[in-house]
Amino acid sequence: MQFFMNKQDKIAAIVKKVSKKPTAPDPDESLFDSGYLDSFALTDMVTELEQEFGLTIPDADLSPRRFESIARIEHYLNQKAG
């Protein structure tokens, strides 16, 4: 049986990789307030997101508010893909 990861699972895996934390945060949890990301890790995460989802995220979009939580990142990626 093959396991398919949904978009939130993929984002959570990237957050875990970039933050080097053993667990992923809840989808609505603040990645910055909870210590998963800081401004340096944000750029690393964006690079990973670009590679995983095959898109380019412009520098103008690099607002911490836009990448505040897994749910917000998913919403952003859905807008970019649409």
LOKE-747994 format. One record per residue (C-alpha): residue in three letters; x, y, z. Coordinates in steps of 0.05 Angstrom, whole numbers, plus 32768, in hexadecimal, padded with zeros to 4 digits. Layout:
BEGIN
ALAXYZ;...
//
This chain:
BEGIN
MET800080008000;GLN801B80447FED;PHE8018807E801C;PHE800380C17FFF;MET801581008025;ASN7FE4813A801E;LYS7FFD81818018;GLN7FFB818F8063;ASP802381508071;LYS80588165803F;ILE805B81AB805D;ALA8060818D80A3;ALA80998160808D;ILE80BE819D8071;VAL80B281C480B1;LYS80CE818A80DA;LYS810B818480AC;VAL811B81CF80AE;SER810D81D780F8;LYS81328197810A;LYS80FB8187813C;PRO80E181408146;THR80988152813F;ALA806E817E8112;PRO804281B6812E;ASP7FF781B68129;PRO7FDE81D380E6;ASP7FC782148106;GLU8000821C8138;SER802F8257812D;LEU8071823D8111;PHE8095827B812B;ASP807682808171;SER80818236817D;GLY80CA82398168;TYR80C5820F8129;LEU80DC824980FD;ASP8102828A8101;SER811382BB80C9;PHE814F829180B4;ALA8129824F80B3;LEU80F28270808B;THR811E8277804D;ASP8135822E8054;MET80ED82188059;VAL80D98241801C;THR811082207FF3;GLU80F781DB8009;LEU80AF81EF7FF8;GLU80C482077FB3;GLN80E881C57FA5;GLU80B081997FC1;PHE807781BC7F9D;GLY809B81D27F5E;LEU808E821D7F64;THR80B2825E7F6F;ILE80A182887FAB;PRO80B382D17F9D;ASP80DA82F87FD1;ALA809F83287FD7;ASP807782ED7FF5;LEU80A982DE802C;SER807E82F98064;PRO807F82D380A6;ARG803382DE80AA;ARG802A82B88069;PHE8052827D8084;GLU8038828180CC;SER801B823B80CE;ILE801681FB80A5;ALA7FCE820D8095;ARG7FE28253807C;ILE801A82358052;GLU7FEA82048033;HIS7FB9823C8023;TYR7FF282648003;LEU800982297FD9;ASN7FC2821C7FC3;GLN7FBC82647FAB;LYS7FFF825F7F86;ALA7FEA821E7F64;GLY7FA682387F51;
//
